[in-house]
């Protein structure tokens, strides 16, 4: 990513253009342009196409973006999803194994990152924690999105980080449920059937009313934009909500877990 970022910076400088101006042309802020140029953020192909257009390049950045390795500390699809999450007007999230990222406490985040094999370096854990904490601001936005979560009870029962971390996380979930724009439901253990055995996923609605899905696996991540595929995720999520405990039942379960 650093090499591609260097190319962006060189092309922008040659055109005597500021990061702010380039950002306006490709619909990003100046900070995002700086992150791309410093190699901290992936250059997405659709952004690269706009940069080629406004910097009068013969497809150079587009080719570079498409040729980037599939695996990275922050995969390109993940970066694009993060942008969508920031802008979301609705966010629907099913989590099969852990607490959804935007509902996690800082200590729970660190405990999760410490579970990684091979292990993250301490500075990597710090950087990842800062990034994830920034995402939790979605809960407190001046005009927050509508947020719904279905969490497998497995993710609640596991005590990642130990009893103290678990207790703090349960209390935090109860606190999050006080927000009028947040709905949390638990999918209880013992299901004989549910439609999301393939894993966790999220769905985002943008201010332009575009619907996008996203999921991650052990070896990568995927942004889902095809309307048919997004519709399948929506159907699965709707069924999960009917199988999950309602919000009041969920609150009761969390309170019992907190007492334990």
C-alpha positions in Angstrom: 0.0 0.0 0.0 2.9 2.4 0.7 4.1 2.1 -2.9 0.7 2.9 -4.3 0.3 5.8 -1.8 3.7 7.2 -3.0 2.4 7.1 -6.5 -0.8 9.0 -5.5 1.3 11.7 -3.7 3.7 12.1 -6.6 0.8 12.4 -9.2 -1.0 14.9 -7.0 2.1 17.0 -6.4 2.9 17.1 -10.1 -0.6 18.6 -10.7 0.1 21.2 -7.9 -3.1 19.9 -6.1 -3.7 19.9 -2.4 -4.9 16.8 -0.5 -8.1 18.7 0.3 -8.8 19.5 -3.4 -8.1 15.9 -4.5 -10.4 14.7 -1.8 -13.2 16.9 -3.0 -12.8 15.6 -6.6 -12.9 11.9 -5.5 -15.4 12.4 -2.7 -13.1 11.8 0.3 -11.8 14.1 3.0 -8.2 15.3 3.2 -7.4 13.0 6.1 -8.4 10.0 3.9 -6.2 11.2 1.1 -3.3 11.6 3.5 -3.9 8.0 4.9 -3.8 6.6 1.3 -0.6 8.5 0.5 1.1 7.3 3.7 0.1 3.7 3.0 -2.2 3.4 6.0 -5.3 3.0 3.9 -5.9 1.0 0.8 -6.7 2.7 -2.5 -10.0 1.3 -3.7 -10.4 0.7 -7.5 -13.3 3.1 -7.8 -11.4 5.9 -6.1 -8.3 5.1 -8.2 -10.4 5.5 -11.4 -11.5 9.0 -10.2 -8.0 9.9 -9.3 -6.7 8.8 -12.8 -9.4 11.0 -14.3 -8.7 14.1 -12.4 -4.9 13.7 -12.4 -4.8 13.0 -16.1 -3.2 9.6 -15.7 -3.6 6.7 -18.2 -5.1 4.3 -15.8 -2.0 4.0 -13.7 -3.5 4.2 -10.3 -6.5 1.9 -11.3 -4.0 -0.8 -12.4 -2.1 -0.4 -9.2 -5.2 -0.6 -7.0 -6.4 -3.7 -8.9 -3.0 -5.3 -8.6 -2.7 -4.9 -4.8 -2.3 -8.2 -2.8 -5.6 -9.7 -1.7 -4.3 -10.0 1.9 -3.4 -7.0 4.0 -3.6 -5.9 7.6 -6.6 -3.9 6.5 -8.1 -5.5 3.4 -9.4 -3.1 0.8 -13.0 -4.4 1.2 -12.8 -3.8 4.9 -11.7 -0.2 4.3 -14.6 0.4 2.0 -17.0 -1.1 4.5 -15.7 1.2 7.3 -16.5 4.2 5.1 -20.0 2.8 4.5 -20.4 2.2 8.3 -19.5 5.8 9.1 -22.2 7.0 6.7 -24.9 4.5 7.5 -28.5 5.5 8.2 -29.3 1.9 9.2 -27.0 -0.9 10.3 -28.2 -4.5 10.9 -25.6 -6.9 12.3 -25.6 -10.6 13.1 -22.6 -11.8 15.1 -22.1 -15.5 15.6 -19.1 -15.8 17.9 -18.2 -12.5 19.6 -19.8 -9.1 20.6 -20.3 -6.8 17.5 -17.3 -4.5 17.1 -19.2 -1.2 17.7 -20.7 -2.6 21.0 -17.3 -3.7 22.4 -15.6 -2.2 25.4 -11.9 -1.3 25.1 -10.8 -4.1 27.4 -12.8 -6.6 25.4 -11.3 -5.4 22.2 -7.8 -5.8 23.5 -8.6 -9.3 24.8 -9.9 -10.3 21.3 -6.8 -9.0 19.6 -4.6 -10.9 22.0 -6.4 -14.1 21.0 -5.0 -13.8 17.4 -2.7 -16.6 16.1 0.0 -15.7 15.1 0.1 -13.1 17.8 -0.1 -9.4 17.0 2.7 -7.2 18.2 1.8 -4.9 21.1 1.9 -1.8 18.9 -0.4 -3.5 16.4 -2.9 -4.2 19.2 -2.8 -0.5 20.2 -3.4 0.6 16.6 -6.2 -1.9 16.1 -7.8 -0.9 19.4 -7.7 2.9 18.5 -9.3 2.1 15.1 -12.1 0.1 16.6 -12.8 2.5 19.4 -13.3 5.2 16.7 -16.0 3.1 15.2 -18.0 3.1 18.4 -18.7 6.8 17.9 -21.5 5.7 15.6 -23.5 5.1 18.8 -23.2 8.8 19.9 -23.5 10.6 16.6 -25.6 13.7 16.6 -27.9 12.0 14.1 -27.2 8.4 14.7 -28.3 5.6 12.4 -30.9 2.9 13.4 -28.8 0.1 14.8 -30.1 -3.5 15.3 -28.0 -6.4 16.5 -28.6 -10.2 16.7 -25.9 -11.8 18.8 -25.5 -15.5 19.3 -25.6 -16.5 22.9 -22.3 -18.2 22.3 -20.7 -14.8 22.1 -22.2 -13.8 25.4 -21.3 -17.0 27.3 -17.6 -17.1 26.3 -15.5 -15.1 28.8 -12.9 -13.7 26.5 -10.4 -11.8 28.6 -11.6 -13.2 31.9 -14.5 -12.7 34.3 -13.9 -8.9 34.9 -13.7 -8.1 31.2 -16.8 -10.2 30.6 -18.8 -8.5 33.4 -17.8 -5.1 32.1 -18.9 -6.0 28.6 -22.3 -7.3 29.8 -22.9 -4.0 31.7 -21.9 -2.1 28.6 -24.4 -4.0 26.4 -27.1 -3.1 28.9 -26.1 0.5 28.7 -26.1 0.5 24.9 -29.7 -0.8 25.0 -30.7 2.4 26.6 -30.1 4.3 23.4 -33.4 4.7 21.6 -31.8 3.9 18.2 -30.2 0.7 19.4 -31.9 -2.7 19.5 -30.1 -5.8 20.8 -31.5 -9.3 20.6 -29.8 -12.6 21.5 -30.2 -15.8 19.5 -30.4 -18.4 22.3 -28.5 -21.6 22.5 -30.1 -24.9 21.5 -31.4 -23.9 18.0 -32.5 -26.9 15.9 -32.2 -24.6 12.8 -31.1 -21.1 11.9 -30.3 -19.5 8.5 -26.9 -18.0 9.3 -24.8 -21.1 10.0 -22.3 -19.7 7.4 -21.3 -17.0 9.9 -21.6 -13.3 10.9 -22.6 -10.6 8.5 -23.7 -6.9 8.5 -26.0 -4.9 6.2 -25.8 -1.2 5.7 -28.2 1.3 4.2 -26.4 4.5 3.0 -27.9 8.1 2.9 -28.5 7.4 -0.8 -30.6 4.4 0.2 -28.2 1.9 -1.3 -28.1 -1.5 0.5 -24.8 -3.3 1.0 -23.8 -6.4 2.8 -20.5 -7.3 4.4 -18.9 -10.4 6.0 -15.5 -11.6 7.1 -13.9 -15.0 7.3 -10.7 -16.3 8.7 -8.8 -15.5 5.5 -10.5 -12.5 4.1 -13.5 -10.2 3.8 -16.2 -9.5 1.2 -18.4 -6.6 0.4 -21.7 -7.7 -1.1 -23.3 -5.3 -3.6 -25.3 -7.5 -5.9 -29.0 -6.8 -5.2 -29.9 -10.5 -5.2 -27.1 -11.4 -2.7 -28.1 -8.5 -0.5 -31.7 -9.6 -0.6 -30.6 -13.1 0.6 -28.8 -11.5 3.6 -31.9 -9.5 4.4 -34.1 -12.6 4.3 -31.7 -14.4 6.7 -31.5 -11.4 9.0 -35.3 -11.1 9.2 -35.6 -14.8 10.1 -32.9 -14.5 12.7 -34.8 -11.7 14.4 -37.9 -13.9 14.6 -35.9 -16.7 16.3 -34.0 -14.4 18.7 -35.2 -13.3 22.1 -37.1 -10.0 22.0 -35.3 -6.9 23.5 -36.9 -7.3 27.0 -36.1 -11.0 27.1 -32.6 -10.1 26.0 -32.3 -7.6 28.8 -33.3 -10.2 31.3 -30.7 -12.6 30.0 -28.0 -10.0 30.2 -29.0 -9.0 33.8 -28.8 -12.7 34.8 -25.4 -13.0 33.2 -24.2 -9.9 35.0 -25.4 -11.3 38.4 -23.5 -14.5 37.7 
